[in-house]
Amino acid sequence: MLAFERRERILNILQQERKVYVSHLSKQFKVTEETIRRDLEKLERDTLVTRTYGGAILNGPAAEDLSYQMRQTRNLEEKKFIASKLLPLINDGDTLMADPSSTVFECLRSIIPNRRKLTVITNSSTVLQEFSSSYCNIISTGGTLRPESNSLVGSIANDTVKKYIVDVAIFSCKGLSPGLGIMDSNEPESELKKVMRKQANKIVLVVDHSKFDRASFVKLFDFIDIDYIVTDRKPADPWLKLFAQNEVEVIC
């Protein structure tokens, strides 16, 4: 078993039991306790767990669900690069759905001035404010405001999204795991993204390199559910093989 596979199994156990012990994991996986400690150290660096005496506990979604203002400044150059690579996938007159992530926001900042007669359906209050004076047709999902992420969620947002069929849906996420799939940090936004995916003809995932080999709190999609992944660095060969198996086109 490879190290990342073992860490994914540890996360699975934590999802069920909330706490693990080094000694138990060492016996279960037939590795040394020092190996398990290194696994837990890596998961703690990824803010997924907090190490305790003799083991670790699972962090809640707040560990990764940072404020929009904090996320907006992270890896900004990488996000701008991703936005430039996404632009050729969008045509004049396209209809889009866009999630409230800071990466998707940067993509829209590139797309909207360079494409004509776009319609964007979004649950991002930041997008609504930023592009209120643009020539783009912006449709709000409505819903309950999550101030920490500037997003609108809930049944009203879900019902609005179900009214439309669009050309492209653009999403980001908090983590990509070979065994666990595409993951996010909170349930309300994840549920709305799942509804959006069903309403789109083409699904584009935009993520920077830091999201690879990283798990998060909520399962969002399987890899087979997306058509394109746009990122800032060429993924490692095992990732390229996984994407090819799931017919995902990689753009970087």
matplotlib code that plots the C-alpha trace (Angstrom):
import matplotlib.pyplot as plt

x = [0.0, 1.3, 1.6, -1.2, -3.5, -2.8, -3.6, -6.9, -7.8, -6.9, -9.2, -12.0, -11.6, -11.6, -14.8, -16.5, -14.8, -13.5, -10.4, -7.6, -4.6, -1.1, -0.8, -4.0, -3.2, 0.3, -1.2, -4.0, -1.7, 1.2, 3.7, 5.8, 4.3, 6.8, 5.3, 1.9, 3.1, 4.5, 1.1, -0.6, 1.9, 1.2, -2.6, -2.1, -0.1, -3.1, -5.3, -7.4, -6.5, -5.2, -2.6, -3.2, -1.3, -1.1, -3.2, -5.2, -8.8, -10.6, -10.9, -14.3, -15.0, -14.0, -10.4, -10.5, -13.6, -11.6, -13.1, -13.4, -11.1, -8.4, -8.9, -8.9, -5.2, -3.9, -2.1, -3.3, -0.8, -1.7, -5.4, -4.8, -2.8, -5.7, -8.1, -6.0, -6.1, -9.8, -10.8, -10.6, -13.2, -15.8, -17.5, -19.5, -23.1, -22.4, -24.5, -22.5, -23.0, -20.3, -19.6, -18.5, -14.9, -12.1, -10.5, -13.8, -14.0, -10.6, -11.7, -14.8, -12.6, -10.9, -13.9, -16.5, -14.5, -13.4, -16.6, -19.9, -23.5, -22.7, -25.2, -23.8, -25.9, -24.1, -24.5, -21.6, -22.5, -19.0, -19.7, -23.0, -21.3, -18.2, -20.0, -23.2, -22.2, -20.9, -22.6, -22.9, -26.3, -26.0, -28.6, -28.5, -29.6, -31.0, -30.9, -29.4, -26.2, -23.1, -21.1, -17.8, -17.8, -20.0, -22.2, -25.9, -27.2, -30.3, -33.5, -34.2, -30.8, -31.3, -34.7, -33.4, -30.6, -33.0, -34.8, -31.9, -29.8, -26.4, -23.5, -20.7, -20.5, -17.2, -16.3, -13.3, -12.8, -10.7, -9.0, -8.4, -7.8, -7.2, -9.3, -11.9, -12.5, -13.2, -13.8, -15.0, -15.1, -18.8, -22.1, -24.4, -22.2, -21.4, -25.0, -25.7, -22.7, -24.1, -27.4, -25.4, -23.5, -26.7, -27.8, -24.7, -23.6, -19.9, -18.2, -14.9, -12.9, -10.4, -7.8, -4.2, -1.5, -1.9, -5.2, -3.8, -3.3, -5.4, -8.6, -11.3, -14.5, -17.3, -17.3, -18.3, -17.9, -16.2, -13.7, -16.0, -18.4, -16.1, -15.0, -12.0, -9.6, -7.6, -4.6, -1.3, 1.1, 1.2, 0.0, 2.2, 1.9, -0.4, -2.8, -2.6, -3.4, -6.4, -7.8, -7.3, -9.2, -12.1, -12.0, -11.0, -9.1, -6.2, -5.3, -2.3]
y = [0.0, 3.4, 6.2, 8.3, 5.3, 4.6, 8.2, 8.0, 4.9, 6.7, 9.6, 7.1, 5.7, 9.2, 10.0, 7.1, 7.2, 10.9, 9.7, 7.3, 5.9, 5.3, 1.9, 0.6, 2.0, 0.5, -3.0, -2.5, -1.4, -3.6, -0.6, 1.0, 3.5, 6.0, 5.6, 6.3, 9.4, 10.7, 10.0, 12.0, 14.8, 15.1, 15.1, 17.8, 20.0, 19.7, 20.9, 17.7, 16.4, 17.6, 15.3, 14.4, 12.3, 8.9, 9.6, 12.3, 13.7, 14.8, 18.5, 19.9, 21.8, 25.1, 24.1, 24.5, 26.7, 29.9, 33.3, 34.4, 37.3, 35.0, 32.6, 35.4, 36.2, 32.7, 31.5, 34.5, 34.2, 30.5, 31.5, 34.1, 31.6, 29.1, 31.8, 32.4, 28.7, 28.4, 31.3, 29.2, 26.8, 29.6, 31.0, 34.2, 33.6, 30.8, 30.2, 29.5, 28.3, 29.5, 28.5, 31.1, 30.0, 32.6, 30.6, 30.7, 34.4, 35.0, 33.0, 35.2, 38.3, 36.9, 35.6, 38.4, 41.2, 38.9, 37.2, 38.7, 38.0, 35.7, 34.6, 33.7, 32.0, 32.1, 31.8, 34.2, 37.5, 38.7, 38.1, 39.9, 43.0, 42.9, 42.5, 44.4, 47.1, 44.6, 43.8, 40.2, 38.9, 37.9, 35.7, 35.2, 31.9, 33.7, 31.8, 32.0, 34.0, 32.3, 35.5, 33.6, 32.5, 35.2, 32.5, 31.8, 28.4, 26.4, 25.3, 28.6, 28.5, 24.8, 25.5, 28.4, 26.3, 23.6, 26.0, 26.4, 24.2, 25.8, 25.2, 25.2, 24.8, 26.0, 24.7, 24.6, 22.4, 21.9, 18.6, 15.9, 12.4, 9.3, 7.1, 9.6, 11.8, 15.5, 17.0, 20.2, 21.7, 22.3, 20.6, 23.5, 24.7, 21.1, 20.2, 23.2, 22.3, 18.8, 20.4, 22.7, 19.8, 18.1, 21.2, 21.7, 20.2, 20.6, 20.5, 22.3, 22.0, 24.7, 23.9, 24.9, 22.3, 22.6, 20.7, 17.5, 14.5, 16.3, 15.1, 17.3, 17.1, 16.4, 14.2, 16.5, 14.5, 11.5, 12.1, 10.7, 13.5, 16.2, 16.9, 19.2, 20.0, 23.3, 23.7, 25.6, 22.7, 19.4, 16.7, 13.7, 10.7, 8.7, 11.6, 11.9, 8.2, 8.5, 11.4, 9.5, 6.5, 8.9, 10.7, 14.0, 16.4, 18.2, 21.8, 23.5]
z = [0.0, -1.0, 1.6, 0.1, 0.0, 3.7, 4.6, 2.7, 4.6, 7.9, 6.8, 6.1, 9.6, 11.1, 9.3, 11.1, 14.5, 14.7, 16.6, 15.9, 17.8, 16.5, 18.1, 16.6, 13.1, 13.2, 13.8, 11.3, 8.4, 9.5, 9.5, 12.3, 14.7, 13.3, 9.8, 11.2, 13.0, 9.7, 8.1, 10.8, 10.6, 6.9, 7.5, 10.2, 7.8, 5.4, 8.3, 8.1, 11.6, 14.9, 16.5, 20.1, 22.7, 21.1, 18.0, 16.2, 15.9, 12.7, 12.2, 11.3, 8.1, 9.6, 9.4, 5.6, 5.2, 5.4, 4.8, 1.2, 1.8, 3.0, 0.1, -2.5, -1.8, -1.8, -4.9, -6.8, -9.7, -10.1, -10.3, -12.9, -15.0, -14.7, -15.8, -19.0, -19.9, -19.3, -21.6, -24.9, -23.5, -23.4, -26.5, -27.2, -26.2, -23.8, -20.7, -17.6, -14.0, -11.6, -8.0, -5.3, -5.1, -5.4, -8.3, -10.3, -9.6, -11.1, -14.1, -14.6, -14.4, -17.4, -19.3, -19.0, -20.6, -23.4, -24.4, -25.7, -24.8, -21.8, -19.2, -15.8, -13.1, -9.8, -6.1, -5.4, -4.0, -4.9, -8.6, -8.3, -6.9, -9.2, -12.5, -11.8, -14.4, -17.1, -20.3, -19.1, -18.1, -14.4, -12.7, -9.0, -7.5, -4.4, -1.2, 2.3, 2.6, 4.0, 5.0, 5.4, 1.8, 0.2, -1.1, -1.4, -0.5, 0.4, -1.1, -2.9, -4.6, -5.5, -7.0, -9.1, -10.6, -11.6, -13.9, -16.3, -18.6, -19.4, -21.7, -19.1, -15.3, -13.7, -10.3, -7.9, -4.9, -1.8, -2.6, -5.2, -3.9, -6.2, -3.9, -2.6, -5.6, -5.8, -2.3, -0.7, 2.8, 3.5, 2.7, 1.7, -1.1, -2.1, -2.5, -4.7, -6.9, -7.4, -8.6, -10.9, -12.4, -13.5, -15.3, -17.4, -20.7, -20.0, -16.6, -15.9, -12.7, -12.0, -9.3, -8.6, -7.9, -4.1, -4.3, -5.6, -3.2, -0.6, 1.0, 2.4, 4.4, 1.9, -1.2, -4.2, -7.5, -9.0, -11.7, -14.3, -13.5, -15.0, -18.6, -18.1, -15.4, -15.7, -13.5, -13.2, -13.4, -15.2, -12.9, -12.0, -14.3, -12.0, -12.1, -15.9, -16.1, -13.8, -15.7, -19.0, -17.6, -16.7, -20.0, -18.4, -20.6, -18.7, -19.6, -18.1]

ax = plt.figure().add_subplot(projection="3d")
ax.plot(x, y, z, "-o")
ax.set_aspect("equal")
plt.show()
